[in-house]
Amino acid sequence: VILGEYPQSIVKGEEMVSHLNNMAGTLPTKDNAYNWKSYQYYIEKEQLNFMWYIDISVGNSKYRGVYFTTYRPGHTTLSGTEGSSNQDNNEFYKNTIYWFKYEPISWTILEKNDNKALIVCDFIIDGQQYDYENSEMRNNYSESTIRRWLNETFYNTAFSSAEKTLILPMTIDNSVESTGYSSNAYACEDTTDNVFLLSYRETMIYLKTLNERKRKNTDYARSQGVITNEDSDKGNGKWNLRSPFCGNKYSVRYVNSEGT
C-alpha cells in the first residue's frame, strides 16, 4: 500500500542542493530560526535550539532541509558530542545542510477485514524519543510523547486531507498480554489512535520471521541519529514497540536490526 509522503532519500545533485540552499535563505541560529523551524530536541534534559528543518516545494516536488550546529545525543540526558550521537556514525555532520525528498510512504498490509486494513510502514522513516517530557522517562504508552508525535506531528505532515479520511481511529490493546509477559506492572490502559506503534504480541502474530521484522533506515531517519547496523544487516535499524519492558519503568520492547 502507498499512503502519504515523508522526507526519505537524500538529495545528491549539486545543482539542486545549491538551488534549495538559496531558497532556504539565512541559516538558523539558537537565537533566530529565520525561515527554519527548531526540532527543539533535548541535550542533558534541556530542550534547546540546535537542530532545525525547513520544507520547500520546487514544482510538484517537496523537500526538507536539515541543519544542526550540535550533535543530537542518542539519549535526552546526554551531551551533544560525537561520542554520544549516532549522526556522525551515519555520516551526517554538524554545520552542513542536508536535503531530503518527500516520497510516497510504503506500507505492508498485516490484516484485512470488511474493507479495512491494518498496515505497517516498510521502513524506519524517523527517529523520535519514546518519552522525553517526564523526568522519570516512563514507558507508559498512553502518556508518551511518541504517541502524541505520531498522532499530531507525523499525522499532519505525512497525510493530505483526503488521505486522512481513509485513516480510521482504532482502539488499541495495551493490556499485559499485548506486552508478551504474564505479568507487567507497566502495562497501561487501551488508547484510541490514528497511528500507533505495534505491540509485542501484534509483531509476533503478523511478522512471524526475522526477515519480515527487519527494517532499513531511510536517509532522513539516519540524519535524525537513529542506530544503523553497518555489518551483516547493513542499513537496518532498531524500531521501538509500544509495549513496556516488564523489568523497569524506563525501557520498552523493540526489534533490533537482525529482526529479533
C-alpha positions in Angstrom: 0.0 0.0 0.0 1.2 3.5 -0.8 -0.2 6.2 1.5 1.2 9.6 2.5 4.5 11.3 1.8 7.5 11.9 4.0 11.1 13.0 3.6 13.2 9.9 2.9 16.0 9.9 0.3 18.9 12.4 0.4 19.3 14.8 -2.5 22.8 14.5 -4.0 22.6 16.6 -7.2 24.9 19.7 -6.6 22.7 22.0 -8.8 19.5 21.1 -6.9 21.2 21.3 -3.5 22.6 24.7 -4.4 19.1 25.9 -5.5 17.5 24.6 -2.4 20.2 26.3 -0.2 19.5 29.6 -1.9 15.7 29.2 -1.4 16.2 28.4 2.3 17.8 31.7 3.0 19.7 32.6 6.1 20.8 29.7 8.3 19.2 29.5 11.7 20.9 30.2 15.0 20.0 29.4 18.6 18.6 33.0 18.9 16.9 33.3 15.5 15.5 30.5 13.4 14.7 32.8 10.4 12.6 30.7 8.0 13.5 27.4 9.7 11.8 25.5 12.5 13.6 24.1 15.5 13.1 20.5 16.3 13.6 21.5 20.0 15.4 18.3 20.8 16.9 17.7 24.2 20.5 17.8 25.4 21.2 17.0 29.1 17.4 17.1 29.8 17.1 20.6 28.4 15.1 21.5 25.3 17.4 23.6 23.1 17.6 25.1 19.6 20.5 23.4 17.9 18.8 21.4 15.1 16.3 22.8 12.6 14.3 21.9 9.5 12.6 23.7 6.6 10.2 22.4 3.9 10.4 23.8 0.4 8.5 23.0 -2.8 10.0 23.1 -6.2 7.4 22.4 -8.9 5.5 19.3 -7.9 8.2 18.1 -5.6 8.7 18.8 -1.9 12.0 18.8 0.0 13.0 19.0 3.7 16.3 20.7 4.7 18.0 19.6 7.9 20.7 21.7 9.7 22.3 21.3 13.1 25.1 23.0 14.9 25.5 20.5 17.7 25.1 16.7 17.5 21.8 15.3 18.7 22.6 12.8 21.5 21.2 9.3 21.4 19.5 9.9 24.8 18.0 13.1 26.1 20.1 13.0 29.2 23.4 13.0 27.3 25.6 15.9 26.0 25.6 16.9 22.3 29.0 15.4 21.3 30.2 13.0 18.6 30.7 10.3 21.3 27.0 10.5 22.4 25.4 10.8 19.0 24.9 8.4 16.1 24.6 11.2 13.5 28.3 11.3 12.7 28.3 7.5 12.6 25.6 7.8 9.9 27.8 10.3 8.0 25.8 13.4 8.9 27.9 16.2 10.3 27.2 19.5 12.0 27.2 22.8 10.3 26.1 21.3 7.0 22.7 21.5 5.3 21.2 18.2 4.1 18.2 17.9 1.8 15.7 15.0 1.6 12.9 14.5 -0.9 9.4 13.9 0.2 8.5 10.5 -1.2 5.5 8.1 -1.0 5.3 6.0 2.1 5.2 2.3 1.5 3.2 0.0 3.9 2.6 -3.7 4.2 -0.9 -5.0 4.9 -0.9 -7.1 8.1 -4.6 -7.9 8.2 -7.8 -7.1 6.1 -11.3 -7.2 7.4 -14.5 -5.7 6.0 -12.7 -3.3 3.6 -10.4 -2.2 6.4 -6.7 -2.9 6.7 -4.1 -2.8 9.4 -0.8 -1.7 7.8 2.8 -1.2 9.0 5.5 1.0 7.5 8.1 -0.8 5.4 11.0 1.5 6.5 12.2 3.3 9.6 11.4 6.8 8.5 12.2 8.9 11.5 13.8 8.8 14.9 11.9 10.2 17.9 12.2 9.6 21.6 9.6 7.3 23.2 9.1 9.8 26.1 11.1 12.9 26.9 8.8 15.2 28.9 8.5 13.1 32.1 11.6 13.4 34.3 11.4 9.7 35.1 11.4 8.7 31.4 8.5 6.4 31.9 7.4 3.6 29.5 3.7 4.5 29.7 2.5 4.5 26.1 -0.8 6.3 26.8 1.1 9.3 28.2 4.2 9.1 26.0 5.4 11.8 23.7 5.9 9.3 20.8 2.1 8.7 20.9 1.4 12.4 20.6 4.0 12.9 17.9 2.6 10.1 15.8 -1.0 11.4 16.0 -0.2 15.1 15.6 3.2 15.9 14.0 3.6 12.9 11.9 -0.1 12.5 11.0 -0.4 16.2 9.9 2.9 16.1 8.0 2.6 12.8 6.1 -1.1 12.7 5.1 -3.2 15.1 3.0 -6.8 15.9 4.0 -8.1 13.4 1.5 -5.8 10.7 2.9 -6.9 11.4 6.4 -10.4 10.4 5.5 -9.1 6.9 4.8 -7.4 6.5 8.2 -9.8 5.3 10.8 -9.2 5.7 14.5 -8.6 2.3 16.2 -8.8 1.3 19.9 -5.5 -0.5 20.5 -4.8 -3.1 23.1 -2.2 -2.1 25.7 -3.0 -5.0 28.1 -0.5 -7.1 29.9 -1.0 -9.8 27.3 -0.1 -7.4 24.5 3.3 -6.9 26.0 4.3 -10.5 25.8 4.6 -11.2 29.5 2.3 -13.0 32.0 2.6 -10.0 34.4 3.7 -6.4 33.7 3.2 -3.6 36.2 3.8 -1.0 33.5 1.0 -2.0 31.1 -1.3 1.0 30.6 -4.9 1.5 29.6 -6.1 1.0 26.0 -5.9 4.0 23.7 -7.7 5.2 20.5 -5.3 6.4 17.8 -5.0 7.0 14.1 -1.3 6.0 14.0 0.5 3.8 16.6 3.5 1.6 17.3 2.9 -2.1 17.1 2.7 -4.1 20.4 4.9 -7.1 21.0 2.0 -9.5 20.5 1.0 -7.9 17.2 4.6 -8.0 16.0 4.8 -11.8 16.7 1.4 -12.5 15.2 1.8 -10.5 11.9 5.6 -10.5 11.4 6.5 -14.1 12.1 10.0 -14.3 10.6 13.2 -12.4 11.2 13.2 -11.1 7.6 9.6 -9.8 8.0 10.6 -7.9 11.1 13.8 -6.3 9.6 13.5 -2.6 8.6 16.0 -0.4 6.9 16.6 3.2 7.9 15.8 5.9 5.4 18.4 8.6 4.8 16.2 11.1 6.7 16.0 8.8 9.7 19.8 8.4 9.7 20.1 12.2 9.8 18.0 12.2 13.0 20.6 9.9 14.6 18.9 6.5 14.6 21.2 3.5 15.2 22.2 1.9 11.9 23.7 -1.6 11.5 26.7 -1.4 9.2 27.7 -5.1 9.4 25.8 -8.2 8.2 22.4 -6.4 8.1 23.8 -3.2 6.5 21.4 -0.3 6.7 19.0 -2.0 9.1 17.8 -0.2 12.2 16.2 -0.8 15.6 12.5 0.1 15.9 10.5 0.5 19.1 7.3 -1.3 20.0 4.7 0.4 22.3 4.9 -2.4 24.8 6.8 -1.6 28.1 9.5 -3.9 29.3 8.4 -5.7 32.5 11.6 -5.2 34.4 11.6 -1.4 34.9 9.7 1.7 34.1 12.4 3.1 31.8 12.5 0.6 29.0 10.3 -0.6 26.1 10.4 -3.7 23.9 11.9 -3.3 20.4 13.0 -5.1 17.3 16.7 -4.9 16.6 18.5 -4.8 13.2 18.5 -8.6 13.0 14.8 -8.9 13.4 14.9 -10.3 17.0 
